[in-house]
Amino acid sequence: MALLFINEIDKDVRLGVWEMEENLNYEQFASLPFYDRLMSLSDGRRKETASVYSLLFAMTGNRNLVIGHEPSGKPYVEGYNIGISHTKGFVSVILSTSCDVAVDIEYINTRVLRIADRFLREDEKPNALQFAKEKDEKGHHIPDVIPTLLFWCAKETIYKLYSDERLTFQNIKIMDAEQGGALCGNNLITGESVRIDYTFNNDYVLTYARK
């Protein structure tokens, strides 16, 4: 079983994470409408797509759902607003019937440090450093890469939440939220602010938001 968790994070919002399996049985999807398209994908994309559908079915109990994509790349599925993310070894799905949702997951790696200057605004860098400092002061030592990776995922989440606007990284500002366990994402084009919840462990960083 590759299901890691499905959480009710709000009255009408569910979040799930699935760990990809090395040897998937694709025949379990043979009777489903997307099977031919699934089998036409490369090995990596096929595994990601099958894992997303496995998680979606586990979250909804409906094996007839088919995921489509708008011109902006935003995913959609009948009856739900949906956010999807995948990274090395994991996929995540967030669902709601009443609000827009987005999620981003990234496996722990240091490559993000090499491109930090491309996506962090100058006025965000002190926030990332302060985040790490506050965690250390509370006795929660975290790897140096976590704050930078967290801000990367947070920006990706806001980008997806406002996918129709095609924001750039400079159009998004990430700050600490007043509430614990969350960041604040500012859409500098519209002036809107959105809470971004997060979690991280030894394997991945996960951020999600709804509005």
Secondary structure, 3 states (H helix, E strand, C coil): CCEEEEEEEECCEEEEEEECCCCCCHHHHCCCCCHHHHHCCCHHHHHHHHHHHHHHHHHHCCCCCCCEECCCCCEEECCEEEEEEEECCEEEEEEECCCCEEEEEEECCCHHHHCHHHHCCCCCHHHHHHHHHHHHHCCCCCCCHHHHHHHHHHHHHHHHHCHHHCCCHHHEEEEECCCCCEEEEEECCCCEEEEEEEEECCCEEEEEEEC
